[in-house]
Amino acid sequence: MHDSALPLVVLVDDNPGDIGLVTMAFDAQELEVALHPIASGPEAFYFFRALAGQHPAQVPRLLLLDLNMPGLNGFQLLAYLRTQPVLEPMKILIFSSTHRSRDHDRARELGASGVLIKPADWSSYSSVVDQIRPYVASAGDGAAGVLVP
């Protein structure tokens, strides 16, 4: 699984354009992480299910999770992930374009650590990286709260 000295960040998003923008933003802002993109909910389910028997050091530091995906949506994946004891230390930030407060509230109720709205333009991605940085800075609790701009 993960054997890099860098913190592992998993991005689950079905939009290749969003995955590319996040990758470019992490590089541009020099966020030193091992980014592992996953393009679907079902693929993420199998990835995390494989971690069930792994050492806790193999668990990602952070998951950026889109809500609106076909097959297995972000709410369904989040509910599953929060039932897995080995994944409990992993911070989960919802990274979605939805502005609906009921979706944000539901995500928090299911165990999300916070909510980030996907930026509408490239120039706003640097602020997203700034908000993510505390979550990957240390193995501790990371940042707290909801990050809805």
Phi and psi in degrees as GROMACS dihedral restraints (atoms count N, CA, C in turn):
[ dihedral_restraints ]
;  ai    aj    ak    al  type     phi  dphi    fc
    3     4     5     6     1   -99.3    20    10
    4     5     6     7     1   120.7    20    10
    6     7     8     9     1  -131.3    20    10
    7     8     9    10     1    21.2    20    10
    9    10    11    12     1   -83.4    20    10
   10    11    12    13     1   153.8    20    10
   12    13    14    15     1   -76.4    20    10
   13    14    15    16     1   -12.7    20    10
   15    16    17    18     1   -82.9    20    10
   16    17    18    19     1   148.8    20    10
   18    19    20    21     1   -62.3    20    10
   19    20    21    22     1   139.3    20    10
   21    22    23    24     1   -88.4    20    10
   22    23    24    25     1   126.6    20    10
   24    25    26    27     1  -119.4    20    10
   25    26    27    28     1   125.9    20    10
   27    28    29    30     1  -104.3    20    10
   28    29    30    31     1   132.1    20    10
   30    31    32    33     1  -114.5    20    10
   31    32    33    34     1   117.5    20    10
   33    34    35    36     1  -109.0    20    10
   34    35    36    37     1   111.6    20    10
   36    37    38    39     1  -157.2    20    10
   37    38    39    40     1   134.2    20    10
   39    40    41    42     1   -85.8    20    10
   40    41    42    43     1    -1.4    20    10
   42    43    44    45     1  -101.3    20    10
   43    44    45    46     1   110.7    20    10
   45    46    47    48     1   -60.1    20    10
   46    47    48    49     1   -30.9    20    10
   48    49    50    51     1   -64.2    20    10
   49    50    51    52     1   -42.0    20    10
   51    52    53    54     1   -66.8    20    10
   52    53    54    55     1   -39.0    20    10
   54    55    56    57     1   -61.6    20    10
   55    56    57    58     1   -43.6    20    10
   57    58    59    60     1   -62.9    20    10
   58    59    60    61     1   -42.2    20    10
   60    61    62    63     1   -65.4    20    10
   61    62    63    64     1   -41.1    20    10
   63    64    65    66     1   -63.6    20    10
   64    65    66    67     1   -44.7    20    10
   66    67    68    69     1   -58.9    20    10
   67    68    69    70     1   -46.5    20    10
   69    70    71    72     1   -65.2    20    10
   70    71    72    73     1   -38.7    20    10
   72    73    74    75     1   -66.6    20    10
   73    74    75    76     1   -42.1    20    10
   75    76    77    78     1   -60.4    20    10
   76    77    78    79     1   -43.5    20    10
   78    79    80    81     1   -65.4    20    10
   79    80    81    82     1   -46.3    20    10
   81    82    83    84     1   -63.8    20    10
   82    83    84    85     1   -35.4    20    10
   84    85    86    87     1   -93.0    20    10
   85    86    87    88     1     4.2    20    10
   87    88    89    90     1    53.7    20    10
   88    89    90    91     1    44.3    20    10
   90    91    92    93     1   -80.2    20    10
   91    92    93    94     1   111.9    20    10
   93    94    95    96     1   -85.3    20    10
   94    95    96    97     1    90.7    20    10
   96    97    98    99     1  -140.5    20    10
   97    98    99   100     1   162.6    20    10
   99   100   101   102     1   -96.4    20    10
  100   101   102   103     1   106.9    20    10
  102   103   104   105     1   -90.7    20    10
  103   104   105   106     1   126.1    20    10
  105   106   107   108     1  -119.2    20    10
  106   107   108   109     1    99.4    20    10
  108   109   110   111     1   -79.8    20    10
  109   110   111   112     1   141.5    20    10
  111   112   113   114     1  -129.4    20    10
  112   113   114   115     1   130.6    20    10
  114   115   116   117     1   -93.7    20    10
  115   116   117   118     1     4.2    20    10
  117   118   119   120     1  -158.7    20    10
  118   119   120   121     1   158.8    20    10
  120   121   122   123     1   -62.4    20    10
  121   122   123   124     1   -48.2    20    10
  123   124   125   126     1   -60.3    20    10
  124   125   126   127     1   -40.3    20    10
  126   127   128   129     1   -62.2    20    10
  127   128   129   130     1   -40.3    20    10
  129   130   131   132     1   -65.5    20    10
  130   131   132   133     1   -39.9    20    10
  132   133   134   135     1   -55.8    20    10
  133   134   135   136     1   -48.7    20    10
  135   136   137   138     1   -67.2    20    10
  136   137   138   139     1   -36.6    20    10
  138   139   140   141     1   -60.1    20    10
  139   140   141   142     1   -49.9    20    10
  141   142   143   144     1   -73.3    20    10
  142   143   144   145     1   -32.0    20    10
  144   145   146   147     1   -62.1    20    10
  145   146   147   148     1   -35.6    20    10
  147   148   149   150     1   -67.1    20    10
  148   149   150   151     1   -22.9    20    10
  150   151   152   153     1   -77.7    20    10
  151   152   153   154     1   -12.2    20    10
  153   154   155   156     1   -55.1    20    10
  154   155   156   157     1   -36.6    20    10
  156   157   158   159     1   -97.4    20    10
  157   158   159   160     1     6.9    20    10
  159   160   161   162     1   -87.2    20    10
  160   161   162   163     1   163.4    20    10
  162   163   164   165     1   -66.3    20    10
  163   164   165   166     1   142.9    20    10
  165   166   167   168     1   -53.7    20    10
  166   167   168   169     1   -25.1    20    10
  168   169   170   171     1   -66.1    20    10
  169   170   171   172     1   -18.0    20    10
  171   172   173   174     1   -83.6    20    10
  172   173   174   175     1   -10.3    20    10
  174   175   176   177     1   -74.1    20    10
  175   176   177   178     1   135.3    20    10
  177   178   179   180     1   -58.6    20    10
  178   179   180   181     1   149.4    20    10
  180   181   182   183     1   -71.6    20    10
  181   182   183   184     1   -36.8    20    10
  183   184   185   186     1  -146.3    20    10
  184   185   186   187     1   142.6    20    10
  186   187   188   189     1  -118.9    20    10
  187   188   189   190     1   125.4    20    10
  189   190   191   192     1   -99.4    20    10
  190   191   192   193     1   117.1    20    10
  192   193   194   195     1  -123.0    20    10
  193   194   195   196     1   119.8    20    10
  195   196   197   198     1   -75.4    20    10
  196   197   198   199     1   146.5    20    10
  198   199   200   201     1   -88.7    20    10
  199   200   201   202     1   -40.4    20    10
  201   202   203   204     1   -95.9    20    10
  202   203   204   205     1    90.6    20    10
  204   205   206   207     1  -135.9    20    10
  205   206   207   208     1   145.5    20    10
  207   208   209   210     1   -75.4    20    10
  208   209   210   211     1   159.2    20    10
  210   211   212   213     1    88.5    20    10
  211   212   213   214     1   -70.0    20    10
  213   214   215   216     1  -139.5    20    10
  214   215   216   217     1   109.5    20    10
  216   217   218   219     1   -81.3    20    10
  217   218   219   220     1   174.3    20    10
  219   220   221   222     1   -62.4    20    10
  220   221   222   223     1   -36.0    20    10
  222   223   224   225     1   -63.6    20    10
  223   224   225   226     1   -44.4    20    10
  225   226   227   228     1   -64.1    20    10
  226   227   228   229     1   -43.3    20    10
  228   229   230   231     1   -66.0    20    10
  229   230   231   232     1   -43.4    20    10
  231   232   233   234     1   -59.3    20    10
  232   233   234   235     1   -45.5    20    10
  234   235   236   237     1   -59.2    20    10
  235   236   237   238     1   -42.7    20    10
  237   238   239   240     1   -64.5    20    10
  238   239   240   241     1   -47.8    20    10
  240   241   242   243     1   -59.1    20    10
  241   242   243   244     1   -38.1    20    10
  243   244   245   246     1   -76.8    20    10
  244   245   246   247     1    -1.9    20    10
  246   247   248   249     1   -95.3    20    10
  247   248   249   250     1    -3.4    20    10
  249   250   251   252     1  -100.5    20    10
  250   251   252   253     1   106.9    20    10
  252   253   254   255     1   -55.3    20    10
  253   254   255   256     1   -37.6    20    10
  255   256   257   258     1   -64.6    20    10
  256   257   258   259     1   -24.4    20    10
  258   259   260   261     1   -92.5    20    10
  259   260   261   262     1    -1.6    20    10
  261   262   263   264     1   -53.9    20    10
  262   263   264   265     1   -40.3    20    10
  264   265   266   267     1   -69.8    20    10
  265   266   267   268     1   -16.7    20    10
  267   268   269   270     1   -70.2    20    10
  268   269   270   271     1   129.4    20    10
  270   271   272   273     1   -81.2    20    10
  271   272   273   274     1   141.1    20    10
  273   274   275   276     1  -125.4    20    10
  274   275   276   277     1   117.0    20    10
  276   277   278   279     1  -107.2    20    10
  277   278   279   280     1   127.2    20    10
  279   280   281   282     1   -73.3    20    10
  280   281   282   283     1   129.8    20    10
  282   283   284   285     1  -126.2    20    10
  283   284   285   286     1    91.7    20    10
  285   286   287   288     1  -141.7    20    10
  286   287   288   289     1   159.6    20    10
  288   289   290   291     1   -86.2    20    10
  289   290   291   292     1    -6.8    20    10
  291   292   293   294     1   -70.8    20    10
  292   293   294   295     1   135.8    20    10
  294   295   296   297     1  -105.0    20    10
  295   296   297   298     1     4.6    20    10
  297   298   299   300     1   -72.6    20    10
  298   299   300   301     1   118.2    20    10
  300   301   302   303     1   -62.4    20    10
  301   302   303   304     1   -31.2    20    10
  303   304   305   306     1   -65.5    20    10
  304   305   306   307     1   -33.0    20    10
  306   307   308   309     1   -68.6    20    10
  307   308   309   310     1   -41.1    20    10
  309   310   311   312     1   -63.8    20    10
  310   311   312   313     1   -43.8    20    10
  312   313   314   315     1   -63.0    20    10
  313   314   315   316     1   -43.6    20    10
  315   316   317   318     1   -61.7    20    10
  316   317   318   319     1   -42.1    20    10
  318   319   320   321     1   -61.4    20    10
  319   320   321   322     1   -43.0    20    10
  321   322   323   324     1   -63.8    20    10
  322   323   324   325     1   -41.6    20    10
  324   325   326   327     1   -61.6    20    10
  325   326   327   328     1   -32.5    20    10
  327   328   329   330     1   -81.5    20    10
  328   329   330   331     1    -6.6    20    10
  330   331   332   333     1   114.9    20    10
  331   332   333   334     1    11.3    20    10
  333   334   335   336     1   -67.5    20    10
  334   335   336   337     1   143.9    20    10
  336   337   338   339     1   -79.6    20    10
  337   338   339   340     1   -22.2    20    10
  339   340   341   342     1   180.0    20    10
  340   341   342   343     1   176.9    20    10
  342   343   344   345     1  -132.4    20    10
  343   344   345   346     1   130.1    20    10
  345   346   347   348     1  -120.0    20    10
  346   347   348   349     1   131.9    20    10
  348   349   350   351     1   -85.9    20    10
  349   350   351   352     1   132.6    20    10
  351   352   353   354     1   -62.0    20    10
  352   353   354   355     1   131.3    20    10
  354   355   356   357     1   -65.2    20    10
  355   356   357   358     1   149.8    20    10
  357   358   359   360     1   -83.8    20    10
  358   359   360   361     1   -16.4    20    10
  360   361   362   363     1  -143.6    20    10
  361   362   363   364     1   159.5    20    10
  363   364   365   366     1   -58.3    20    10
  364   365   366   367     1   -39.5    20    10
  366   367   368   369     1   -62.8    20    10
  367   368   369   370     1   -22.0    20    10
  369   370   371   372     1   -85.0    20    10
  370   371   372   373     1   -10.0    20    10
  372   373   374   375     1   -66.3    20    10
  373   374   375   376     1   -26.8    20    10
  375   376   377   378     1   -64.2    20    10
  376   377   378   379     1   -35.0    20    10
  378   379   380   381     1   -70.3    20    10
  379   380   381   382     1   -31.8    20    10
  381   382   383   384     1   -62.7    20    10
  382   383   384   385     1   -45.6    20    10
  384   385   386   387     1   -62.4    20    10
  385   386   387   388     1   -41.0    20    10
  387   388   389   390     1   -59.8    20    10
  388   389   390   391     1   -36.4    20    10
  390   391   392   393     1   -75.6    20    10
  391   392   393   394     1   -28.4    20    10
  393   394   395   396     1   -79.2    20    10
  394   395   396   397     1   -33.6    20    10
  396   397   398   399     1   -47.5    20    10
  397   398   399   400     1   -45.9    20    10
  399   400   401   402     1   -61.9    20    10
  400   401   402   403     1   -27.3    20    10
  402   403   404   405     1   -72.7    20    10
  403   404   405   406     1   -23.5    20    10
  405   406   407   408     1  -108.3    20    10
  406   407   408   409     1    -1.4    20    10
  408   409   410   411     1   -69.2    20    10
  409   410   411   412     1   -35.0    20    10
  411   412   413   414     1  -148.0    20    10
  412   413   414   415     1   167.6    20    10
  414   415   416   417     1   -80.2    20    10
  415   416   417   418     1    -3.9    20    10
  417   418   419   420     1   -70.5    20    10
  418   419   420   421     1  -157.6    20    10
  420   421   422   423     1   -70.5    20    10
  421   422   423   424     1   -16.5    20    10
  423   424   425   426     1    71.6    20    10
  424   425   426   427     1  -163.5    20    10
  426   427   428   429     1   -75.1    20    10
  427   428   429   430     1   162.0    20    10
  429   430   431   432     1  -125.5    20    10
  430   431   432   433     1   157.0    20    10
  432   433   434   435     1   101.7    20    10
  433   434   435   436     1  -176.0    20    10
  435   436   437   438     1  -104.5    20    10
  436   437   438   439     1   135.2    20    10
  438   439   440   441     1  -106.0    20    10
  439   440   441   442     1    24.3    20    10
  441   442   443   444     1   -65.8    20    10
  442   443   444   445     1   122.1    20    10
